[in-house]
Each structure stands twice: as C-alpha cells, then as structure tokens.
Amino acid sequence: MSDTDENGYRVVRNDEEQYSIWRADRELPAGWHAEGTTGTRQECLDHIAEVWTDMRPLSLRRRMASA
C-alpha cells in the first residue's frame, strides 16, 4: 500500500445507518452520505469502531423496538 492510500479518506453512512470508508477524492456512491469524519484510512476505521456499536440495520432496530 502506498502513502497515498493512507491519506484522504472519509467516513460515510447510508440510510440504514451502516458505515464504511470512501476515498475523499471520489464521488460518493448512490445512497451514501458523508458522516463528517475525515483522515487516514486507519483513523476512519477507528472512528467507525467507536460509533457503530450496533450492526443491525436501522429498519431492523425499529421493527424490533416496536414489537
């Protein structure tokens, strides 16, 4: 992995509140939105590990809460 691979990432999230990372210099894929965190690949992955504590999609969490 080159030095450029470690720079310029951002955390993205979809409408189901699932997280991923995306190169900052690339257009976001449909259905994904910038979450606000940017940094190296590892910094972004570390942030996701902190904030994404429930891996269930939002729609499933809502169904389970209303059951």
Rosetta constraint file for C-alpha pairs under 8 A:
AtomPair CA 1 CA 5 HARMONIC 6.19 0.50
AtomPair CA 1 CA 6 HARMONIC 7.94 0.50
AtomPair CA 2 CA 6 HARMONIC 7.21 0.50
AtomPair CA 3 CA 7 HARMONIC 7.02 0.50
AtomPair CA 4 CA 8 HARMONIC 7.91 0.50
AtomPair CA 5 CA 41 HARMONIC 7.65 0.50
AtomPair CA 6 CA 40 HARMONIC 5.04 0.50
AtomPair CA 6 CA 41 HARMONIC 5.35 0.50
AtomPair CA 6 CA 42 HARMONIC 7.64 0.50
AtomPair CA 7 CA 39 HARMONIC 6.50 0.50
AtomPair CA 7 CA 40 HARMONIC 4.71 0.50
AtomPair CA 7 CA 41 HARMONIC 6.72 0.50
AtomPair CA 8 CA 23 HARMONIC 5.96 0.50
AtomPair CA 8 CA 24 HARMONIC 5.09 0.50
AtomPair CA 8 CA 25 HARMONIC 7.07 0.50
AtomPair CA 8 CA 38 HARMONIC 6.94 0.50
AtomPair CA 8 CA 39 HARMONIC 5.80 0.50
AtomPair CA 8 CA 40 HARMONIC 6.00 0.50
AtomPair CA 8 CA 41 HARMONIC 7.62 0.50
AtomPair CA 9 CA 21 HARMONIC 6.46 0.50
AtomPair CA 9 CA 22 HARMONIC 5.57 0.50
AtomPair CA 9 CA 23 HARMONIC 4.44 0.50
AtomPair CA 9 CA 24 HARMONIC 4.81 0.50
AtomPair CA 9 CA 38 HARMONIC 5.60 0.50
AtomPair CA 9 CA 39 HARMONIC 5.45 0.50
AtomPair CA 9 CA 40 HARMONIC 5.71 0.50
AtomPair CA 9 CA 41 HARMONIC 5.71 0.50
AtomPair CA 9 CA 44 HARMONIC 6.95 0.50
AtomPair CA 10 CA 21 HARMONIC 5.57 0.50
AtomPair CA 10 CA 22 HARMONIC 5.47 0.50
AtomPair CA 10 CA 23 HARMONIC 6.29 0.50
AtomPair CA 10 CA 24 HARMONIC 5.59 0.50
AtomPair CA 10 CA 34 HARMONIC 6.95 0.50
AtomPair CA 10 CA 35 HARMONIC 7.70 0.50
AtomPair CA 10 CA 36 HARMONIC 7.30 0.50
AtomPair CA 10 CA 37 HARMONIC 5.66 0.50
AtomPair CA 10 CA 38 HARMONIC 4.16 0.50
AtomPair CA 10 CA 39 HARMONIC 6.38 0.50
AtomPair CA 10 CA 41 HARMONIC 7.97 0.50
AtomPair CA 10 CA 44 HARMONIC 6.43 0.50
AtomPair CA 11 CA 19 HARMONIC 6.94 0.50
AtomPair CA 11 CA 20 HARMONIC 5.91 0.50
AtomPair CA 11 CA 21 HARMONIC 4.60 0.50
AtomPair CA 11 CA 22 HARMONIC 6.47 0.50
AtomPair CA 11 CA 34 HARMONIC 6.15 0.50
AtomPair CA 11 CA 35 HARMONIC 5.57 0.50
AtomPair CA 11 CA 36 HARMONIC 6.73 0.50
AtomPair CA 11 CA 37 HARMONIC 5.41 0.50
AtomPair CA 11 CA 38 HARMONIC 6.32 0.50
AtomPair CA 11 CA 44 HARMONIC 5.89 0.50
AtomPair CA 11 CA 45 HARMONIC 7.99 0.50
AtomPair CA 11 CA 48 HARMONIC 7.48 0.50
AtomPair CA 12 CA 19 HARMONIC 5.69 0.50
AtomPair CA 12 CA 20 HARMONIC 5.36 0.50
AtomPair CA 12 CA 21 HARMONIC 5.70 0.50
AtomPair CA 12 CA 22 HARMONIC 6.73 0.50
AtomPair CA 12 CA 32 HARMONIC 6.11 0.50
AtomPair CA 12 CA 33 HARMONIC 5.33 0.50
AtomPair CA 12 CA 34 HARMONIC 4.49 0.50
AtomPair CA 12 CA 35 HARMONIC 5.03 0.50
AtomPair CA 12 CA 36 HARMONIC 7.83 0.50
AtomPair CA 13 CA 17 HARMONIC 5.66 0.50
AtomPair CA 13 CA 18 HARMONIC 5.42 0.50
AtomPair CA 13 CA 19 HARMONIC 4.49 0.50
AtomPair CA 13 CA 20 HARMONIC 6.41 0.50
AtomPair CA 13 CA 32 HARMONIC 5.48 0.50
AtomPair CA 13 CA 33 HARMONIC 5.41 0.50
AtomPair CA 13 CA 34 HARMONIC 6.48 0.50
AtomPair CA 13 CA 35 HARMONIC 5.97 0.50
AtomPair CA 14 CA 18 HARMONIC 5.58 0.50
AtomPair CA 14 CA 19 HARMONIC 6.82 0.50
AtomPair CA 14 CA 31 HARMONIC 5.74 0.50
AtomPair CA 14 CA 32 HARMONIC 4.46 0.50
AtomPair CA 14 CA 33 HARMONIC 6.12 0.50
AtomPair CA 15 CA 31 HARMONIC 6.97 0.50
AtomPair CA 15 CA 32 HARMONIC 7.32 0.50
AtomPair CA 15 CA 58 HARMONIC 7.81 0.50
AtomPair CA 16 CA 57 HARMONIC 5.06 0.50
AtomPair CA 16 CA 58 HARMONIC 4.71 0.50
AtomPair CA 16 CA 59 HARMONIC 6.55 0.50
AtomPair CA 17 CA 57 HARMONIC 6.41 0.50
AtomPair CA 17 CA 58 HARMONIC 5.97 0.50
AtomPair CA 18 CA 52 HARMONIC 7.67 0.50
AtomPair CA 18 CA 55 HARMONIC 7.21 0.50
AtomPair CA 18 CA 57 HARMONIC 6.58 0.50
AtomPair CA 19 CA 48 HARMONIC 6.74 0.50
AtomPair CA 19 CA 52 HARMONIC 7.16 0.50
AtomPair CA 20 CA 48 HARMONIC 7.61 0.50
AtomPair CA 21 CA 41 HARMONIC 7.49 0.50
AtomPair CA 21 CA 44 HARMONIC 6.70 0.50
AtomPair CA 21 CA 45 HARMONIC 7.25 0.50
AtomPair CA 22 CA 26 HARMONIC 7.45 0.50
AtomPair CA 22 CA 28 HARMONIC 7.41 0.50
AtomPair CA 24 CA 38 HARMONIC 7.79 0.50
AtomPair CA 28 CA 32 HARMONIC 6.29 0.50
AtomPair CA 28 CA 33 HARMONIC 7.05 0.50
AtomPair CA 28 CA 34 HARMONIC 7.94 0.50
AtomPair CA 37 CA 44 HARMONIC 6.87 0.50
AtomPair CA 37 CA 47 HARMONIC 7.83 0.50
AtomPair CA 38 CA 43 HARMONIC 7.87 0.50
AtomPair CA 38 CA 44 HARMONIC 6.45 0.50
AtomPair CA 39 CA 43 HARMONIC 5.72 0.50
AtomPair CA 39 CA 44 HARMONIC 6.03 0.50
AtomPair CA 40 CA 44 HARMONIC 6.25 0.50
AtomPair CA 41 CA 45 HARMONIC 6.23 0.50
AtomPair CA 42 CA 46 HARMONIC 5.98 0.50
AtomPair CA 43 CA 47 HARMONIC 6.23 0.50
AtomPair CA 44 CA 48 HARMONIC 6.32 0.50
AtomPair CA 45 CA 49 HARMONIC 6.25 0.50
AtomPair CA 46 CA 50 HARMONIC 6.48 0.50
AtomPair CA 47 CA 51 HARMONIC 6.34 0.50
AtomPair CA 48 CA 52 HARMONIC 5.50 0.50
AtomPair CA 49 CA 53 HARMONIC 7.11 0.50
AtomPair CA 56 CA 60 HARMONIC 6.35 0.50
AtomPair CA 56 CA 61 HARMONIC 6.39 0.50
AtomPair CA 57 CA 61 HARMONIC 6.45 0.50
AtomPair CA 58 CA 62 HARMONIC 6.17 0.50
AtomPair CA 59 CA 63 HARMONIC 6.27 0.50
AtomPair CA 60 CA 64 HARMONIC 6.14 0.50
AtomPair CA 61 CA 65 HARMONIC 6.11 0.50
AtomPair CA 62 CA 66 HARMONIC 6.28 0.50
AtomPair CA 63 CA 67 HARMONIC 6.24 0.50
